[in-house]
Amino acid sequence: MTDVVQKLWGFCHTLRHDGIDYGDYIEQITYLLFLKMADEKKVSIPKGCEWKDLRDKTGTALTDDYVDILRKLGKTQGLLGDIYAGAQSRFNNPVNLKKLVNLIDETEWTSLEVDVKAAAYEGLLEKAASEGKKGAGQYFTPRVLIQSIVRCMKPDPRAHKDFTISDPACGTGGFLVAAYEWLVAQTKGGALERESAKRVRKGSYFGQELVDRPRRLTLMNLYLHGIEPEVVLGDSIADPPSGQRFDVVLTNPPFGTKGANQAPDREDFTVSTSNKQLNFVQHVMTILKRGGRAAIVLPDNCLFADKAGEVLKIVTEDCNLHTILRLPRGTFSPYSQGVKANVVFFTKGQLTEEVWIYDARTNVPGITKKDRPLSAEHFAEFEKCFGDDPNGKAKRKASASKDDRWRSFSIAEVKERGYKFDSLKWLKEESIEDTDDLPEPEELAADAVVELESAAGELSAVISLLSGSTPFEKSHSAKERK
């Protein structure tokens, strides 16, 4: 896949002379890749819009036909029309379009054991980011992490006839694709009873995405898997929630503070905060069915930031927050090397009595793209410790981790720390004492920022105490979430 991305990126430089920037180029690639992969998989495409209709043409006939194909597909009823809605050609020079068609045609994409369009999309964004291109700073959840979370959560639509799975920040659809691929593996190739197969194909997978291009990729990815998902284009936090509720929510909300200037006006949010990730936690609590389960990727600052304790207190009262996985440093390399993150697992409608934490970070060499890539091995012991019950109710023992990475904390201990889960640490970082093995400067700077934010949060708590308002002793009865 690296070689393929290199080829595609190399051609991107050529297209700049045709007035096509990297963002437009990535979008055009997804349109063409979809048609090529649909041809390989024998997926039904409207007559006159198939891959061979582009491959066999040259000159102005090719550019004219490409424009017509995009328009026809955009007017098609159903999901295919949704995928190509508003799609436009950015090619002025037929020679460039022909080169790209030939470049795509020489690879059998469906034989590659990767999420091809997402990998190409992310690979090109990574290239753009390395060259300092604006807008390329977004990053995506590593596939090995997604697959580990899915194995723990077991999102099985066969559980009952109304079973639904959602990702309210679905990006390129990694969680939804992995959830379906997990089902295929469980059924040894996707063999389902007729009624179940119909429901799984259309009625089990849902999502929401703020940006149009990644949403298209989600629709394309699942369509090529034979699934017709419902993926809404919009802001999960700012938009009023629909009445739909889900059995499983798997998500990695966008990190950072962009767009988080004010608290959203949501009656279902008990705590008013401008922190996007904390608002996503509240949103997930709303959209979960009672008894539904969630896994959310959250940055460290969500475990100690201002209002974090208040939000997480409500989570422990309304849900069983049974597990936290501390991710290795550099998990999101190369997009954001210094970001430290966690996966928080909880089940709605069950009171939290104890929280198990797995530390996959302390004394673990930082992840790098080339020398120390993230692998399934990083999460193998965690999955064993997590157990077979997706609601975290399997028998658990601290001795399941040979390096003392797995510990439980009672809700009383959590309460003593103001529901700031970041303070629940027991392993000592040994590498810091070795001056020959210090973390990268960017990581040290990120750690300094984390410490300063934590100190600021503690100072705010002191100020609240001095003013007579103790935020964690107040009653925060959560509003009824239906």
C-alpha positions in Angstrom: 0.0 0.0 0.0 2.9 2.3 0.7 4.1 1.9 -2.9 0.6 2.6 -4.2 0.3 5.8 -2.1 3.7 6.9 -3.3 2.6 6.5 -6.9 -0.7 8.4 -6.3 1.2 11.2 -4.4 3.7 11.5 -7.2 0.9 12.1 -9.7 -0.6 14.7 -7.4 2.4 17.0 -8.2 1.6 16.7 -11.9 -2.0 17.6 -11.4 -1.1 20.8 -9.6 -0.3 22.2 -13.0 -3.9 21.5 -14.0 -5.2 23.6 -11.1 -6.1 20.5 -8.9 -5.1 20.8 -5.3 -4.4 17.8 -3.1 -7.9 17.9 -1.5 -9.6 17.8 -4.9 -7.2 15.2 -6.1 -8.0 12.9 -3.1 -11.7 13.3 -3.8 -11.3 12.4 -7.5 -9.3 9.3 -6.6 -12.1 8.1 -4.3 -14.7 8.5 -7.2 -12.5 6.5 -9.6 -11.3 3.9 -7.0 -14.9 3.1 -6.2 -15.8 2.4 -9.8 -12.7 0.2 -10.3 -13.4 -1.8 -7.1 -17.1 -2.1 -8.0 -16.0 -3.6 -11.3 -13.7 -6.0 -9.5 -16.4 -7.1 -7.1 -19.1 -7.2 -9.8 -21.2 -4.7 -7.8 -24.1 -3.4 -9.9 -23.5 0.0 -11.4 -25.9 1.8 -13.8 -25.4 1.1 -17.4 -23.0 3.5 -19.0 -21.3 4.4 -15.7 -19.1 1.4 -15.3 -15.3 1.3 -15.1 -14.9 0.0 -18.6 -16.8 3.1 -19.9 -13.9 5.2 -18.6 -11.0 2.9 -19.2 -11.7 2.5 -22.9 -12.0 6.2 -23.8 -9.4 8.9 -24.5 -9.2 12.6 -25.2 -12.2 14.9 -24.8 -14.5 11.9 -25.0 -13.0 10.7 -21.7 -13.4 14.0 -19.9 -16.9 14.5 -21.2 -17.9 10.9 -20.3 -16.5 11.4 -16.8 -18.6 14.5 -16.3 -21.7 12.6 -17.5 -21.0 9.5 -15.3 -20.6 11.7 -12.1 -23.9 13.5 -13.0 -25.8 10.2 -13.7 -24.5 8.5 -10.5 -25.4 11.6 -8.5 -29.0 11.3 -9.7 -29.3 7.6 -9.0 -31.8 6.6 -6.4 -30.6 5.2 -3.1 -27.2 5.0 -1.5 -25.3 5.2 -4.8 -26.9 8.6 -5.5 -26.0 9.7 -2.0 -22.4 8.8 -2.5 -22.1 10.8 -5.7 -24.4 13.7 -4.8 -22.9 16.9 -6.0 -19.8 15.2 -7.4 -18.0 17.2 -10.0 -15.0 16.6 -12.2 -11.9 18.7 -11.5 -10.0 17.7 -14.7 -9.5 20.1 -17.5 -6.8 18.2 -19.3 -7.9 14.7 -20.6 -4.3 13.5 -20.6 -4.1 13.9 -16.9 -7.4 12.1 -16.3 -6.3 9.2 -18.6 -3.0 8.9 -16.7 -4.9 8.6 -13.4 -7.4 6.1 -14.9 -4.5 4.0 -16.1 -2.7 4.3 -12.8 -5.8 3.0 -11.0 -6.4 0.3 -13.6 -3.1 -1.4 -13.2 -3.8 -2.5 -9.6 -6.3 -5.1 -8.5 -7.5 -3.1 -5.4 -9.8 -5.7 -3.9 -7.0 -8.2 -3.5 -5.1 -5.9 -1.1 -5.8 -6.8 2.5 -6.4 -3.2 3.6 -9.2 -0.7 3.6 -8.0 0.6 0.2 -9.8 3.9 -0.2 -9.3 4.9 3.4 -5.6 3.9 3.3 -5.1 5.9 0.1 -7.0 8.8 1.6 -5.0 8.7 4.8 -1.7 8.1 3.1 -2.2 11.1 0.9 -3.2 13.2 3.9 -0.1 12.1 5.7 2.0 13.1 2.7 0.3 16.5 2.6 0.8 16.9 6.4 4.5 16.2 6.1 4.8 19.0 3.5 2.9 21.4 5.8 -0.3 21.5 3.7 -3.2 23.3 5.4 -6.1 21.2 6.4 -4.1 18.0 6.6 -3.8 18.0 10.4 -6.8 15.6 10.9 -5.8 12.1 11.8 -7.5 8.8 11.9 -7.9 5.9 14.3 -5.3 3.2 13.6 -6.9 0.0 12.2 -5.2 -2.3 14.7 -6.7 -0.2 17.6 -10.2 -0.2 16.0 -10.0 -4.0 15.5 -9.0 -4.5 19.1 -11.9 -2.4 20.4 -14.3 -4.2 18.2 -13.1 -7.6 19.4 -13.8 -6.4 23.0 -17.2 -4.9 22.2 -18.6 -7.7 20.0 -21.1 -5.6 18.0 -23.3 -8.5 16.9 -26.5 -7.5 15.0 -27.8 -11.1 15.5 -28.4 -10.3 19.2 -31.9 -9.1 18.5 -34.0 -7.8 15.5 -33.5 -4.1 16.5 -29.8 -4.2 17.2 -28.0 -1.1 15.9 -24.4 0.1 15.8 -23.4 3.8 15.5 -20.3 6.0 15.2 -21.3 9.7 15.7 -17.9 10.9 14.4 -17.3 8.2 11.8 -14.6 9.8 9.6 -13.8 7.3 6.8 -15.9 4.6 8.5 -13.2 2.6 10.1 -15.2 1.5 13.1 -18.3 0.6 11.1 -16.3 -1.4 8.5 -14.4 -3.2 11.2 -17.7 -4.0 13.0 -19.1 -5.6 9.9 -15.8 -7.4 9.1 -15.9 -8.8 12.7 -19.4 -10.2 12.0 -18.2 -11.7 8.7 -15.4 -13.5 10.6 -17.9 -14.7 13.3 -20.2 -16.1 10.7 -17.4 -17.7 8.7 -17.9 -15.5 5.6 -21.1 -13.7 6.4 -23.6 -16.6 6.1 -26.8 -15.3 7.8 -30.4 -16.3 7.8 -32.4 -14.5 5.1 -34.2 -12.2 7.5 -31.0 -11.3 9.5 -29.1 -10.8 6.2 -31.7 -8.3 5.0 -31.6 -6.4 8.3 -27.8 -6.3 8.5 -27.5 -5.1 5.0 -29.9 -2.2 5.6 -30.8 -1.2 9.1 -27.9 -2.1 11.5 -25.1 0.5 10.8 -25.4 4.2 11.4 -23.1 7.2 11.6 -22.7 10.9 11.5 -19.8 12.9 10.0 -19.2 16.7 9.9 -17.0 16.7 6.7 -18.4 15.6 3.3 -15.4 13.8 1.9 -14.8 11.3 4.7 -18.6 10.7 4.8 -18.4 9.7 1.1 -15.7 7.2 2.0 -17.8 5.7 4.7 -20.7 5.2 2.3 -18.4 3.8 -0.4 -16.6 1.4 2.0 -19.7 -0.2 3.4 -21.5 -0.2 0.0 -18.6 -2.3 -1.4 -19.1 -4.6 1.5 -22.7 -5.1 0.5 -24.0 -2.8 3.4 -26.2 0.2 3.0 -25.6 2.4 6.1 -27.3 5.5 7.2 -24.7 8.2 7.6 -25.9 11.7 8.3 -23.9 14.8 7.3 -23.8 17.2 10.2 -22.5 18.2 13.6 -23.2 15.5 16.2 -22.7 18.0 19.1 -24.4 21.1 17.7 -27.3 19.5 16.0 -30.3 18.4 18.1 -30.2 14.7 18.6 -32.7 12.5 16.8 -34.9 10.1 18.8 -32.9 7.1 17.6 -31.0 5.1 20.2 -28.2 2.5 19.6 -27.1 -0.8 21.2 -23.4 -0.1 20.5 -21.5 3.1 20.0 -17.9 3.0 18.8 -16.2 6.4 18.2 -13.1 8.5 18.2 -14.3 12.1 18.5 -12.0 14.7 16.8 -9.3 15.9 19.2 -8.3 19.5 19.7 -10.3 22.7 20.5 -11.2 24.0 17.0 -14.9 24.9 17.0 -15.2 24.6 20.7 -15.6 28.3 21.5 -18.9 27.9 23.4 -21.0 25.2 25.1 -23.7 23.7 22.8 -27.3 24.5 23.7 -28.4 20.9 24.4 -31.1 20.2 27.0 -29.8 16.6 27.3 -26.4 17.8 28.4 -26.3 17.9 32.2 -22.9 19.6 32.3 -22.3 22.8 30.3 -18.8 22.9 28.8 -17.1 24.0 25.6 -14.8 20.9 25.7 -15.7 18.9 22.5 -14.7 15.5 23.8 -16.6 15.8 27.0 -19.6 16.9 25.0 -19.2 13.8 22.9 -19.2 11.7 26.1 -22.5 13.3 27.0 -23.9 12.8 23.5 -23.0 9.1 23.5 -24.8 8.7 26.8 -27.9 10.3 25.2 -27.8 8.1 22.1 -27.2 4.8 23.8 -30.1 2.6 24.6 -30.5 1.5 28.2 -28.2 -1.5 28.4 -26.3 -0.3 25.4 -22.5 -0.2 25.5 -19.9 2.3 24.2 -16.2 2.6 23.6 -14.8 6.1 23.1 -11.3 7.2 22.3 -10.5 10.3 24.5 -7.3 12.4 24.9 -5.7 12.5 28.4 -7.0 16.0 29.0 -10.6 14.6 29.1 -9.6 12.8 32.3 -8.5 15.9 34.2 -9.8 19.0 32.3 -12.1 21.5 33.8 -15.6 19.9 34.1 -14.1 16.5 33.4 -14.8 15.3 36.9 -18.4 16.5 36.7 -19.0 14.7 33.4 -17.3 11.5 34.5 -19.2 11.6 37.8 -22.4 11.5 35.9 -21.1 8.7 33.7 -20.3 6.6 36.8 -23.8 7.3 38.1 -25.7 6.5 34.9 -23.4 3.9 33.5 -21.0 1.2 34.5 -17.7 2.7 33.5 -15.9 -0.6 33.8 -12.7 -0.2 31.8 -10.1 2.3 30.7 -7.2 1.5 28.3 -4.2 3.9 28.4 -2.9 3.9 24.8 0.8 3.8 24.0 2.6 7.1 23.4 2.6 8.0 19.6 -0.5 5.9 18.8 -1.6 8.5 16.4 1.7 8.9 14.7 2.5 10.6 12.4 -0.5 13.0 12.6 0.0 13.9 16.2 3.0 12.3 17.8 2.6 14.0 21.2 -1.1 13.2 21.8 -1.8 10.8 24.6 -5.1 9.1 24.6 -7.3 6.4 26.2 -10.2 4.2 25.4 -13.1 4.4 27.8 -15.6 1.6 28.0 -19.0 1.8 29.7 -22.5 0.3 29.7 -25.6 2.5 30.2 -28.0 1.9 33.0 -25.7 0.1 35.4 -24.0 1.8 38.4 -20.2 1.9 38.4 -18.7 0.0 41.4 -15.1 -0.4 40.2 -13.0 0.7 37.3 -10.3 -1.5 35.8 -7.4 0.3 34.1 -4.9 -1.2 31.7 -1.7 0.9 31.3 -0.3 0.1 27.8 1.8 3.3 28.0 4.2 3.4 30.9 7.6 2.0 30.1 6.5 1.1 26.5 8.6 2.6 23.7 6.8 5.3 21.8 5.1 4.4 18.6 6.7 5.6 15.4 5.5 5.1 11.8 8.6 3.2 10.6 10.7 1.8 13.4 8.1 0.9 16.0 4.7 0.8 14.3 1.6 0.0 16.3 0.6 -3.6 16.1 -2.0 -6.0 17.4 0.6 -7.3 19.9 0.3 -3.9 21.8 -3.3 -4.9 22.7 -3.1 -8.7 23.0 -2.7 -8.8 26.8 -5.3 -6.0 27.3 -7.9 -8.1 25.3 -7.1 -11.1 27.5 -7.5 -9.0 30.7 -10.7 -7.4 29.3 -12.4 -10.8 29.0 -15.2 -12.3 26.9 -18.0 -10.2 28.2 -18.5 -7.0 26.1 -20.1 -5.3 29.2 -16.9 -5.8 31.2 -18.5 -8.4 33.6 -16.0 -11.2 32.9 -14.0 -12.4 35.9 -11.0 -10.2 36.2 -7.7 -10.6 38.1 -4.8 -8.2 38.4 -2.5 -11.1 38.0 -3.6 -11.5 34.3 -1.0 -8.9 33.4 2.6 -10.1 33.9 3.9 -6.6 34.1 1.4 -5.3 36.6 -0.4 -3.2 34.0 -3.9 -4.2 35.0 -5.5 -2.8 38.2 -8.9 -2.1 39.6 -10.1 1.0 41.6 -13.2 1.2 43.7 -15.7 4.0 43.0 -14.8 5.3 46.5 -11.2 5.7 45.3 -12.4 7.4 42.1 -14.6 9.8 44.1 -11.7 10.7 46.4 -9.8 12.0 43.4 -12.7 14.1 42.2 -13.5 11.6 39.4 -10.2 12.6 37.7 -9.2 9.2 36.3 -5.8 10.5 35.0 -4.6 10.5 38.7 -5.1 6.7 39.0 -1.6 5.7 38.2 0.7 3.1 39.8 3.6 2.4 37.4 6.7 4.6 37.4 8.2 5.7 34.1 11.7 4.4 34.1 12.9 5.7 30.8 12.8 9.3 32.0 15.7 8.5 34.4 17.8 7.4 31.4 19.2 10.5 29.7 20.1 8.4 26.7 16.4 7.4 26.2 14.5 10.6 26.7 11.2 11.1 24.8 11.2 13.4 21.8 11.2 17.2 22.5 7.6 17.4 21.0 6.5 14.7 23.5 8.2 16.4 26.4 6.5 19.7 25.4 3.1 17.9 25.2 3.7 16.5 28.7 4.5 19.9 30.0 1.2 21.2 28.6 -0.7 18.3 30.2 0.9 19.1 33.6 0.0 22.8 33.3 -3.6 22.0 32.3 -3.8 19.6 35.2 -2.4 22.2 37.6 -4.9 24.8 36.2 -7.7 22.4 36.9 -6.6 21.8 40.4 -6.3 25.5 41.0 -9.9 26.0 39.7 -11.0 23.4 42.2 -9.2 25.2 45.0 -10.8 28.5 44.0 -14.2 26.8 44.0 -13.6 25.5 47.5 -12.6 28.9 48.8 -15.7 30.4 47.3 -17.8 27.9 49.1 -18.9 25.8 46.1 -17.6 22.2 46.1 -18.3 20.9 42.6 -18.0 17.2 43.4 -20.1 17.2 46.6 -23.0 18.9 44.8 -25.8 16.7 43.6 -25.7 16.4 39.8 -28.7 14.3 39.2 -28.5 13.5 35.4 -31.6 14.3 33.4 -33.5 11.3 32.1 -32.0 10.1 28.8 -34.5 8.2 26.8 
